[in-house]
Amino acid sequence: MTSAARGQKWPLASLCGAAGQVADCLAKVARQASAAAADAAKRQELLAAVAELDGARAEAAWLAAYEQDEDRYKVSPLLGAGYVIG
Protein backbone atom coordinates (compact mmCIF):
# COMPACT_ATOMS: atom_id res chain seq x y z
CA MET A 1 0.00 0.00 0.00
CA THR A 2 1.35 3.43 -0.88
CA SER A 3 1.61 6.18 1.69
CA ALA A 4 -1.03 8.18 -0.22
CA ALA A 5 -3.45 5.27 -0.02
CA ARG A 6 -2.63 4.77 3.64
CA GLY A 7 -3.24 8.48 4.23
CA GLN A 8 -6.69 8.21 2.67
CA LYS A 9 -7.59 5.11 4.64
CA TRP A 10 -5.99 6.32 7.84
CA PRO A 11 -5.88 10.14 7.70
CA LEU A 12 -4.62 10.34 11.26
CA ALA A 13 -1.54 8.34 10.33
CA SER A 14 -0.64 10.91 7.70
CA LEU A 15 -1.00 13.70 10.26
CA CYS A 16 0.94 11.98 13.00
CA GLY A 17 3.78 10.48 11.03
CA ALA A 18 5.00 7.06 12.11
CA ALA A 19 2.58 4.48 13.43
CA GLY A 20 4.12 4.72 16.91
CA GLN A 21 3.19 8.39 17.11
CA VAL A 22 -0.53 7.80 16.58
CA ALA A 23 -1.13 7.26 20.31
CA ASP A 24 0.68 10.50 21.11
CA CYS A 25 -1.29 12.31 18.44
CA LEU A 26 -4.58 10.93 19.77
CA ALA A 27 -3.64 12.02 23.29
CA LYS A 28 -2.88 15.51 21.97
CA VAL A 29 -6.24 15.63 20.16
CA ALA A 30 -8.00 14.51 23.35
CA ARG A 31 -6.26 17.27 25.36
CA GLN A 32 -7.22 19.86 22.76
CA ALA A 33 -10.84 18.66 22.78
CA SER A 34 -10.91 18.88 26.57
CA ALA A 35 -9.47 22.40 26.48
CA ALA A 36 -12.03 23.40 23.86
CA ALA A 37 -14.86 22.04 26.02
CA ALA A 38 -13.58 24.02 29.02
CA ASP A 39 -13.39 27.19 26.91
CA ALA A 40 -16.93 26.59 25.66
CA ALA A 41 -18.19 26.25 29.25
CA LYS A 42 -16.57 29.57 30.19
CA ARG A 43 -18.05 31.25 27.15
CA GLN A 44 -21.49 29.82 27.94
CA GLU A 45 -21.49 31.58 31.32
CA LEU A 46 -20.41 34.82 29.67
CA LEU A 47 -23.04 34.54 26.93
CA ALA A 48 -25.74 33.91 29.53
CA ALA A 49 -24.70 37.04 31.42
CA VAL A 50 -24.68 39.09 28.21
CA ALA A 51 -28.15 37.80 27.30
CA GLU A 52 -29.44 38.72 30.77
CA LEU A 53 -27.98 42.23 30.50
CA ASP A 54 -29.42 42.64 27.01
CA GLY A 55 -32.85 41.64 28.31
CA ALA A 56 -32.56 44.12 31.17
CA ARG A 57 -31.53 46.85 28.73
CA ALA A 58 -34.50 46.13 26.49
CA GLU A 59 -36.86 46.15 29.47
CA ALA A 60 -35.45 49.48 30.71
CA ALA A 61 -35.87 50.98 27.23
CA TRP A 62 -39.47 49.75 27.06
CA LEU A 63 -40.22 51.16 30.52
CA ALA A 64 -38.70 54.54 29.63
CA ALA A 65 -40.83 54.70 26.47
CA TYR A 66 -43.93 53.63 28.41
CA GLU A 67 -43.38 56.30 31.06
CA GLN A 68 -43.08 58.97 28.36
CA ASP A 69 -46.34 57.90 26.70
CA GLU A 70 -48.87 60.48 27.82
CA ASP A 71 -51.76 58.51 26.32
CA ARG A 72 -51.25 55.46 28.51
CA TYR A 73 -54.02 56.40 30.93
CA LYS A 74 -56.63 57.29 28.34
CA VAL A 75 -59.78 55.21 28.28
CA SER A 76 -60.49 53.33 25.11
CA PRO A 77 -63.91 54.10 23.63
CA LEU A 78 -64.14 50.44 22.57
CA LEU A 79 -63.80 49.08 26.08
CA GLY A 80 -65.91 51.55 28.02
CA ALA A 81 -65.22 53.76 31.02
CA GLY A 82 -64.24 50.91 33.33
CA TYR A 83 -61.09 49.90 31.46
CA VAL A 84 -57.75 51.60 31.07
CA ILE A 85 -55.36 50.79 28.24
CA GLY A 86 -51.75 50.48 29.20
Biopython code that builds the backbone (N, CA, C, O; Angstrom):
import numpy as np
from Bio.PDB.StructureBuilder import StructureBuilder

atoms = [
    (1, "MET", "N", (0.854, -1.170, 0.000)),
    (1, "MET", "CA", (0.000, 0.000, 0.000)),
    (1, "MET", "C", (0.898, 1.230, 0.000)),
    (1, "MET", "O", (1.886, 1.283, 0.733)),
    (2, "THR", "N", (0.560, 2.204, -0.810)),
    (2, "THR", "CA", (1.354, 3.434, -0.875)),
    (2, "THR", "C", (1.008, 4.331, 0.298)),
    (2, "THR", "O", (-0.030, 4.165, 0.939)),
    (3, "SER", "N", (1.881, 5.276, 0.571)),
    (3, "SER", "CA", (1.612, 6.181, 1.690)),
    (3, "SER", "C", (0.405, 7.066, 1.407)),
    (3, "SER", "O", (-0.302, 7.457, 2.335)),
    (4, "ALA", "N", (0.154, 7.391, 0.119)),
    (4, "ALA", "CA", (-1.026, 8.183, -0.220)),
    (4, "ALA", "C", (-2.288, 7.389, 0.053)),
    (4, "ALA", "O", (-3.264, 7.935, 0.569)),
    (5, "ALA", "N", (-2.283, 6.113, -0.285)),
    (5, "ALA", "CA", (-3.451, 5.270, -0.025)),
    (5, "ALA", "C", (-3.648, 5.091, 1.471)),
    (5, "ALA", "O", (-4.775, 5.104, 1.967)),
    (6, "ARG", "N", (-2.527, 4.921, 2.191)),
    (6, "ARG", "CA", (-2.631, 4.774, 3.637)),
    (6, "ARG", "C", (-3.164, 6.069, 4.256)),
    (6, "ARG", "O", (-3.936, 6.026, 5.214)),
    (7, "GLY", "N", (-2.758, 7.208, 3.717)),
    (7, "GLY", "CA", (-3.240, 8.481, 4.225)),
    (7, "GLY", "C", (-4.720, 8.664, 4.002)),
    (7, "GLY", "O", (-5.390, 9.306, 4.811)),
    (8, "GLN", "N", (-5.249, 8.113, 2.921)),
    (8, "GLN", "CA", (-6.685, 8.210, 2.674)),
    (8, "GLN", "C", (-7.451, 7.261, 3.578)),
    (8, "GLN", "O", (-8.520, 7.604, 4.082)),
    (9, "LYS", "N", (-6.908, 6.071, 3.785)),
    (9, "LYS", "CA", (-7.591, 5.108, 4.639)),
    (9, "LYS", "C", (-7.447, 5.483, 6.108)),
    (9, "LYS", "O", (-8.390, 5.354, 6.888)),
    (10, "TRP", "N", (-6.276, 5.942, 6.470)),
    (10, "TRP", "CA", (-5.988, 6.322, 7.844)),
    (10, "TRP", "C", (-5.474, 7.771, 7.866)),
    (10, "TRP", "O", (-4.267, 7.981, 7.977)),
    (11, "PRO", "N", (-6.341, 8.752, 7.765)),
    (11, "PRO", "CA", (-5.877, 10.142, 7.695)),
    (11, "PRO", "C", (-5.083, 10.570, 8.919)),
    (11, "PRO", "O", (-4.220, 11.442, 8.820)),
    (12, "LEU", "N", (-5.359, 9.977, 10.057)),
    (12, "LEU", "CA", (-4.619, 10.344, 11.265)),
    (12, "LEU", "C", (-3.161, 9.925, 11.155)),
    (12, "LEU", "O", (-2.272, 10.614, 11.656)),
    (13, "ALA", "N", (-2.915, 8.797, 10.499)),
    (13, "ALA", "CA", (-1.538, 8.336, 10.332)),
    (13, "ALA", "C", (-0.741, 9.333, 9.505)),
    (13, "ALA", "O", (0.441, 9.549, 9.771)),
    (14, "SER", "N", (-1.366, 9.938, 8.513)),
    (14, "SER", "CA", (-0.636, 10.914, 7.704)),
    (14, "SER", "C", (-0.375, 12.194, 8.488)),
    (14, "SER", "O", (0.601, 12.892, 8.215)),
    (15, "LEU", "N", (-1.213, 12.507, 9.437)),
    (15, "LEU", "CA", (-1.004, 13.701, 10.257)),
    (15, "LEU", "C", (0.031, 13.469, 11.346)),
    (15, "LEU", "O", (0.772, 14.381, 11.713)),
    (16, "CYS", "N", (0.080, 12.264, 11.853)),
    (16, "CYS", "CA", (0.936, 11.979, 13.001)),
    (16, "CYS", "C", (2.302, 11.445, 12.618)),
    (16, "CYS", "O", (3.204, 11.434, 13.455)),
    (17, "GLY", "N", (2.480, 11.018, 11.426)),
    (17, "GLY", "CA", (3.778, 10.481, 11.029)),
    (17, "GLY", "C", (3.820, 8.983, 11.209)),
    (17, "GLY", "O", (2.960, 8.271, 10.692)),
    (18, "ALA", "N", (4.800, 8.497, 11.930)),
    (18, "ALA", "CA", (4.996, 7.058, 12.109)),
    (18, "ALA", "C", (3.862, 6.464, 12.935)),
    (18, "ALA", "O", (3.195, 7.154, 13.705)),
    (19, "ALA", "N", (3.670, 5.176, 12.751)),
    (19, "ALA", "CA", (2.579, 4.485, 13.432)),
    (19, "ALA", "C", (2.711, 4.574, 14.943)),
    (19, "ALA", "O", (1.697, 4.595, 15.641)),
    (20, "GLY", "N", (3.919, 4.626, 15.466)),
    (20, "GLY", "CA", (4.119, 4.720, 16.905)),
    (20, "GLY", "C", (3.692, 6.061, 17.474)),
    (20, "GLY", "O", (3.481, 6.183, 18.681)),
    (21, "GLN", "N", (3.565, 7.061, 16.628)),
    (21, "GLN", "CA", (3.188, 8.388, 17.108)),
    (21, "GLN", "C", (1.677, 8.605, 17.129)),
    (21, "GLN", "O", (1.210, 9.647, 17.587)),
    (22, "VAL", "N", (0.921, 7.646, 16.645)),
    (22, "VAL", "CA", (-0.533, 7.798, 16.583)),
    (22, "VAL", "C", (-1.111, 7.957, 17.990)),
    (22, "VAL", "O", (-1.992, 8.788, 18.212)),
    (23, "ALA", "N", (-0.616, 7.162, 18.935)),
    (23, "ALA", "CA", (-1.126, 7.260, 20.305)),
    (23, "ALA", "C", (-0.840, 8.647, 20.881)),
    (23, "ALA", "O", (-1.694, 9.238, 21.542)),
    (24, "ASP", "N", (0.352, 9.156, 20.630)),
    (24, "ASP", "CA", (0.680, 10.505, 21.115)),
    (24, "ASP", "C", (-0.211, 11.553, 20.454)),
    (24, "ASP", "O", (-0.669, 12.498, 21.096)),
    (25, "CYS", "N", (-0.441, 11.364, 19.168)),
    (25, "CYS", "CA", (-1.290, 12.307, 18.436)),
    (25, "CYS", "C", (-2.728, 12.266, 18.961)),
    (25, "CYS", "O", (-3.366, 13.306, 19.124)),
    (26, "LEU", "N", (-3.227, 11.062, 19.222)),
    (26, "LEU", "CA", (-4.584, 10.926, 19.772)),
    (26, "LEU", "C", (-4.681, 11.560, 21.157)),
    (26, "LEU", "O", (-5.688, 12.189, 21.484)),
    (27, "ALA", "N", (-3.647, 11.398, 21.961)),
    (27, "ALA", "CA", (-3.638, 12.015, 23.286)),
    (27, "ALA", "C", (-3.656, 13.536, 23.158)),
    (27, "ALA", "O", (-4.342, 14.219, 23.918)),
    (28, "LYS", "N", (-2.901, 14.062, 22.197)),
    (28, "LYS", "CA", (-2.881, 15.507, 21.975)),
    (28, "LYS", "C", (-4.255, 16.007, 21.535)),
    (28, "LYS", "O", (-4.724, 17.043, 22.007)),
    (29, "VAL", "N", (-4.900, 15.267, 20.629)),
    (29, "VAL", "CA", (-6.243, 15.633, 20.164)),
    (29, "VAL", "C", (-7.225, 15.609, 21.331)),
    (29, "VAL", "O", (-8.075, 16.491, 21.448)),
    (30, "ALA", "N", (-7.108, 14.601, 22.193)),
    (30, "ALA", "CA", (-8.002, 14.511, 23.352)),
    (30, "ALA", "C", (-7.798, 15.693, 24.289)),
    (30, "ALA", "O", (-8.768, 16.236, 24.817)),
    (31, "ARG", "N", (-6.526, 16.108, 24.506)),
    (31, "ARG", "CA", (-6.262, 17.267, 25.362)),
    (31, "ARG", "C", (-6.829, 18.546, 24.750)),
    (31, "ARG", "O", (-7.377, 19.393, 25.455)),
    (32, "GLN", "N", (-6.692, 18.675, 23.432)),
    (32, "GLN", "CA", (-7.222, 19.857, 22.758)),
    (32, "GLN", "C", (-8.751, 19.884, 22.824)),
    (32, "GLN", "O", (-9.347, 20.947, 22.996)),
    (33, "ALA", "N", (-9.380, 18.722, 22.687)),
    (33, "ALA", "CA", (-10.842, 18.657, 22.782)),
    (33, "ALA", "C", (-11.301, 19.014, 24.190)),
    (33, "ALA", "O", (-12.308, 19.700, 24.362)),
    (34, "SER", "N", (-10.571, 18.556, 25.185)),
    (34, "SER", "CA", (-10.911, 18.882, 26.575)),
    (34, "SER", "C", (-10.758, 20.376, 26.833)),
    (34, "SER", "O", (-11.600, 20.989, 27.489)),
    (35, "ALA", "N", (-9.680, 20.959, 26.314)),
    (35, "ALA", "CA", (-9.474, 22.399, 26.482)),
    (35, "ALA", "C", (-10.562, 23.191, 25.762)),
    (35, "ALA", "O", (-11.022, 24.217, 26.263)),
    (36, "ALA", "N", (-10.968, 22.717, 24.596)),
    (36, "ALA", "CA", (-12.032, 23.401, 23.856)),
    (36, "ALA", "C", (-13.355, 23.322, 24.615)),
    (36, "ALA", "O", (-14.118, 24.288, 24.634)),
    (37, "ALA", "N", (-13.626, 22.189, 25.234)),
    (37, "ALA", "CA", (-14.858, 22.040, 26.017)),
    (37, "ALA", "C", (-14.844, 22.977, 27.229)),
    (37, "ALA", "O", (-15.868, 23.570, 27.567)),
    (38, "ALA", "N", (-13.689, 23.110, 27.876)),
    (38, "ALA", "CA", (-13.580, 24.021, 29.019)),
    (38, "ALA", "C", (-13.783, 25.472, 28.579)),
    (38, "ALA", "O", (-14.457, 26.242, 29.262)),
    (39, "ASP", "N", (-13.201, 25.839, 27.440)),
    (39, "ASP", "CA", (-13.394, 27.194, 26.915)),
    (39, "ASP", "C", (-14.863, 27.446, 26.581)),
    (39, "ASP", "O", (-15.386, 28.530, 26.838)),
    (40, "ALA", "N", (-15.522, 26.449, 26.012)),
    (40, "ALA", "CA", (-16.931, 26.595, 25.663)),
    (40, "ALA", "C", (-17.777, 26.794, 26.918)),
    (40, "ALA", "O", (-18.722, 27.583, 26.904)),
    (41, "ALA", "N", (-17.450, 26.092, 28.000)),
    (41, "ALA", "CA", (-18.193, 26.250, 29.253)),
    (41, "ALA", "C", (-18.023, 27.667, 29.804)),
    (41, "ALA", "O", (-18.983, 28.269, 30.286)),
    (42, "LYS", "N", (-16.801, 28.194, 29.730)),
    (42, "LYS", "CA", (-16.566, 29.568, 30.192)),
    (42, "LYS", "C", (-17.339, 30.562, 29.338)),
    (42, "LYS", "O", (-17.927, 31.512, 29.855)),
    (43, "ARG", "N", (-17.334, 30.344, 28.049)),
    (43, "ARG", "CA", (-18.052, 31.254, 27.153)),
    (43, "ARG", "C", (-19.554, 31.161, 27.368)),
    (43, "ARG", "O", (-20.258, 32.160, 27.221)),
    (44, "GLN", "N", (-20.056, 29.988, 27.711)),
    (44, "GLN", "CA", (-21.495, 29.820, 27.941)),
    (44, "GLN", "C", (-21.939, 30.696, 29.101)),
    (44, "GLN", "O", (-22.986, 31.339, 29.023)),
    (45, "GLU", "N", (-21.156, 30.731, 30.179)),
    (45, "GLU", "CA", (-21.490, 31.584, 31.325)),
    (45, "GLU", "C", (-21.492, 33.052, 30.911)),
    (45, "GLU", "O", (-22.375, 33.815, 31.302)),
    (46, "LEU", "N", (-20.506, 33.435, 30.127)),
    (46, "LEU", "CA", (-20.412, 34.823, 29.671)),
    (46, "LEU", "C", (-21.578, 35.173, 28.754)),
    (46, "LEU", "O", (-22.162, 36.250, 28.880)),
    (47, "LEU", "N", (-21.921, 34.282, 27.840)),
    (47, "LEU", "CA", (-23.037, 34.538, 26.934)),
    (47, "LEU", "C", (-24.358, 34.631, 27.686)),
    (47, "LEU", "O", (-25.221, 35.431, 27.324)),
    (48, "ALA", "N", (-24.523, 33.829, 28.718)),
    (48, "ALA", "CA", (-25.745, 33.905, 29.525)),
    (48, "ALA", "C", (-25.832, 35.258, 30.238)),
    (48, "ALA", "O", (-26.907, 35.853, 30.314)),
    (49, "ALA", "N", (-24.706, 35.739, 30.758)),
    (49, "ALA", "CA", (-24.698, 37.043, 31.425)),
    (49, "ALA", "C", (-24.986, 38.161, 30.436)),
    (49, "ALA", "O", (-25.716, 39.098, 30.760)),
    (50, "VAL", "N", (-24.425, 38.077, 29.236)),
    (50, "VAL", "CA", (-24.681, 39.086, 28.206)),
    (50, "VAL", "C", (-26.156, 39.077, 27.807)),
    (50, "VAL", "O", (-26.759, 40.138, 27.643)),
    (51, "ALA", "N", (-26.734, 37.899, 27.653)),
    (51, "ALA", "CA", (-28.153, 37.800, 27.297)),
    (51, "ALA", "C", (-29.023, 38.401, 28.395)),
    (51, "ALA", "O", (-30.009, 39.078, 28.104)),
    (52, "GLU", "N", (-28.667, 38.157, 29.648)),
    (52, "GLU", "CA", (-29.437, 38.723, 30.768)),
    (52, "GLU", "C", (-29.336, 40.248, 30.775)),
    (52, "GLU", "O", (-30.336, 40.936, 30.983)),
    (53, "LEU", "N", (-28.143, 40.773, 30.550)),
    (53, "LEU", "CA", (-27.976, 42.225, 30.498)),
    (53, "LEU", "C", (-28.720, 42.835, 29.314)),
    (53, "LEU", "O", (-29.293, 43.918, 29.430)),
    (54, "ASP", "N", (-28.711, 42.148, 28.185)),
    (54, "ASP", "CA", (-29.424, 42.642, 27.009)),
    (54, "ASP", "C", (-30.934, 42.671, 27.273)),
    (54, "ASP", "O", (-31.622, 43.608, 26.868)),
    (55, "GLY", "N", (-31.434, 41.658, 27.942)),
    (55, "GLY", "CA", (-32.850, 41.644, 28.306)),
    (55, "GLY", "C", (-33.205, 42.770, 29.263)),
    (55, "GLY", "O", (-34.256, 43.397, 29.130)),
    (56, "ALA", "N", (-32.327, 43.026, 30.230)),
    (56, "ALA", "CA", (-32.563, 44.120, 31.170)),
    (56, "ALA", "C", (-32.523, 45.469, 30.459)),
    (56, "ALA", "O", (-33.305, 46.366, 30.775)),
    (57, "ARG", "N", (-31.615, 45.608, 29.503)),
    (57, "ARG", "CA", (-31.531, 46.846, 28.731)),
    (57, "ARG", "C", (-32.797, 47.064, 27.918)),
    (57, "ARG", "O", (-33.325, 48.175, 27.874)),
    (58, "ALA", "N", (-33.282, 46.022, 27.282)),
    (58, "ALA", "CA", (-34.505, 46.131, 26.489)),
    (58, "ALA", "C", (-35.705, 46.461, 27.375)),
    (58, "ALA", "O", (-36.567, 47.250, 26.988)),
    (59, "GLU", "N", (-35.760, 45.866, 28.550)),
    (59, "GLU", "CA", (-36.864, 46.151, 29.471)),
    (59, "GLU", "C", (-36.804, 47.594, 29.967)),
    (59, "GLU", "O", (-37.838, 48.251, 30.085)),
    (60, "ALA", "N", (-35.606, 48.089, 30.256)),
    (60, "ALA", "CA", (-35.452, 49.478, 30.706)),
    (60, "ALA", "C", (-35.845, 50.447, 29.595)),
    (60, "ALA", "O", (-36.460, 51.479, 29.861)),
    (61, "ALA", "N", (-35.493, 50.120, 28.351)),
    (61, "ALA", "CA", (-35.868, 50.982, 27.226)),
    (61, "ALA", "C", (-37.388, 50.991, 27.045)),
    (61, "ALA", "O", (-37.977, 52.039, 26.783)),
    (62, "TRP", "N", (-38.021, 49.819, 27.185)),
    (62, "TRP", "CA", (-39.473, 49.752, 27.060)),
    (62, "TRP", "C", (-40.134, 50.573, 28.178)),
    (62, "TRP", "O", (-41.080, 51.319, 27.926)),
    (63, "LEU", "N", (-39.640, 50.433, 29.391)),
    (63, "LEU", "CA", (-40.220, 51.160, 30.522)),
    (63, "LEU", "C", (-40.068, 52.667, 30.347)),
    (63, "LEU", "O", (-40.991, 53.424, 30.648)),
    (64, "ALA", "N", (-38.914, 53.105, 29.865)),
    (64, "ALA", "CA", (-38.704, 54.539, 29.633)),
    (64, "ALA", "C", (-39.683, 55.056, 28.584)),
    (64, "ALA", "O", (-40.253, 56.135, 28.746)),
    (65, "ALA", "N", (-39.880, 54.294, 27.510)),
    (65, "ALA", "CA", (-40.831, 54.704, 26.470)),
    (65, "ALA", "C", (-42.256, 54.703, 27.016)),
    (65, "ALA", "O", (-43.040, 55.595, 26.691)),
    (66, "TYR", "N", (-42.595, 53.727, 27.830)),
    (66, "TYR", "CA", (-43.927, 53.633, 28.415)),
    (66, "TYR", "C", (-44.193, 54.819, 29.339)),
    (66, "TYR", "O", (-45.282, 55.392, 29.323)),
    (67, "GLU", "N", (-43.207, 55.178, 30.133)),
    (67, "GLU", "CA", (-43.377, 56.297, 31.063)),
    (67, "GLU", "C", (-43.502, 57.631, 30.335)),
    (67, "GLU", "O", (-44.085, 58.570, 30.878)),
    (68, "GLN", "N", (-42.972, 57.736, 29.131)),
    (68, "GLN", "CA", (-43.075, 58.972, 28.360)),
    (68, "GLN", "C", (-44.364, 59.041, 27.547)),
    (68, "GLN", "O", (-44.689, 60.090, 26.991)),
    (69, "ASP", "N", (-45.092, 57.946, 27.473)),
    (69, "ASP", "CA", (-46.335, 57.903, 26.701)),
    (69, "ASP", "C", (-47.442, 58.571, 27.518)),
    (69, "ASP", "O", (-47.893, 58.034, 28.529)),
    (70, "GLU", "N", (-47.866, 59.734, 27.071)),
    (70, "GLU", "CA", (-48.874, 60.478, 27.825)),
    (70, "GLU", "C", (-50.278, 59.935, 27.587)),
    (70, "GLU", "O", (-51.207, 60.300, 28.307)),
    (71, "ASP", "N", (-50.446, 59.085, 26.606)),
    (71, "ASP", "CA", (-51.761, 58.514, 26.315)),
    (71, "ASP", "C", (-52.009, 57.201, 27.047)),
    (71, "ASP", "O", (-53.035, 56.563, 26.813)),
    (72, "ARG", "N", (-51.119, 56.784, 27.911)),
    (72, "ARG", "CA", (-51.247, 55.458, 28.512)),
    (72, "ARG", "C", (-52.417, 55.341, 29.480)),
    (72, "ARG", "O", (-52.875, 54.232, 29.756)),
    (73, "TYR", "N", (-52.906, 56.454, 29.997)),
    (73, "TYR", "CA", (-54.022, 56.395, 30.934)),
    (73, "TYR", "C", (-55.357, 56.741, 30.297)),
    (73, "TYR", "O", (-56.371, 56.811, 30.992)),
    (74, "LYS", "N", (-55.378, 56.954, 29.006)),
    (74, "LYS", "CA", (-56.634, 57.286, 28.337)),
    (74, "LYS", "C", (-57.520, 56.058, 28.236)),
    (74, "LYS", "O", (-57.046, 54.939, 28.044)),
    (75, "VAL", "N", (-58.810, 56.293, 28.368)),
    (75, "VAL", "CA", (-59.783, 55.213, 28.283)),
    (75, "VAL", "C", (-60.100, 54.959, 26.814)),
    (75, "VAL", "O", (-60.287, 55.886, 26.026)),
    (76, "SER", "N", (-60.153, 53.711, 26.481)),
    (76, "SER", "CA", (-60.487, 53.331, 25.112)),
    (76, "SER", "C", (-61.995, 53.404, 24.921)),
    (76, "SER", "O", (-62.740, 52.871, 25.743)),
    (77, "PRO", "N", (-62.466, 54.054, 23.849)),
    (77, "PRO", "CA", (-63.914, 54.103, 23.627)),
    (77, "PRO", "C", (-64.489, 52.728, 23.317)),
    (77, "PRO", "O", (-65.692, 52.515, 23.470)),
    (78, "LEU", "N", (-63.653, 51.795, 22.884)),
    (78, "LEU", "CA", (-64.141, 50.442, 22.573)),
    (78, "LEU", "C", (-64.403, 49.622, 23.815)),
    (78, "LEU", "O", (-65.269, 48.747, 23.803)),
    (79, "LEU", "N", (-63.678, 49.884, 24.888)),
    (79, "LEU", "CA", (-63.797, 49.082, 26.083)),
    (79, "LEU", "C", (-64.766, 49.677, 27.109)),
    (79, "LEU", "O", (-65.280, 48.948, 27.958)),
    (80, "GLY", "N", (-65.013, 50.940, 27.047)),
    (80, "GLY", "CA", (-65.910, 51.554, 28.020)),
    (80, "GLY", "C", (-65.110, 52.269, 29.094)),
    (80, "GLY", "O", (-63.879, 52.239, 29.106)),
    (81, "ALA", "N", (-65.844, 52.917, 30.001)),
    (81, "ALA", "CA", (-65.224, 53.759, 31.017)),
    (81, "ALA", "C", (-64.531, 52.967, 32.107)),
    (81, "ALA", "O", (-63.722, 53.532, 32.843)),
    (82, "GLY", "N", (-64.813, 51.697, 32.237)),
    (82, "GLY", "CA", (-64.242, 50.912, 33.334)),
    (82, "GLY", "C", (-62.857, 50.349, 33.044)),
    (82, "GLY", "O", (-62.233, 49.772, 33.934)),
    (83, "TYR", "N", (-62.370, 50.501, 31.832)),
    (83, "TYR", "CA", (-61.088, 49.899, 31.457)),
    (83, "TYR", "C", (-60.070, 50.957, 31.055)),
    (83, "TYR", "O", (-60.402, 51.963, 30.427)),
    (84, "VAL", "N", (-58.847, 50.707, 31.427)),
    (84, "VAL", "CA", (-57.748, 51.599, 31.073)),
    (84, "VAL", "C", (-56.781, 50.824, 30.193)),
    (84, "VAL", "O", (-56.438, 49.682, 30.498)),
    (85, "ILE", "N", (-56.346, 51.434, 29.112)),
    (85, "ILE", "CA", (-55.361, 50.785, 28.241)),
    (85, "ILE", "C", (-53.978, 51.133, 28.752)),
    (85, "ILE", "O", (-53.714, 52.281, 29.109)),
    (86, "GLY", "N", (-53.110, 50.165, 28.790)),
    (86, "GLY", "CA", (-51.749, 50.478, 29.199)),
    (86, "GLY", "C", (-50.985, 49.327, 29.659)),
    (86, "GLY", "O", (-49.820, 49.468, 30.031)),
]
sb = StructureBuilder()
sb.init_structure("model")
sb.init_model(0)
sb.init_chain("A")
sb.init_seg("    ")
for serial, (resi, resn, name, xyz) in enumerate(atoms, 1):
    if name == "N":
        sb.init_residue(resn, " ", resi, " ")
    sb.init_atom(name, np.array(xyz, "f"), 0.0, 1.0, " ", f" {name:<3s}", serial, name[0])
structure = sb.get_structure()
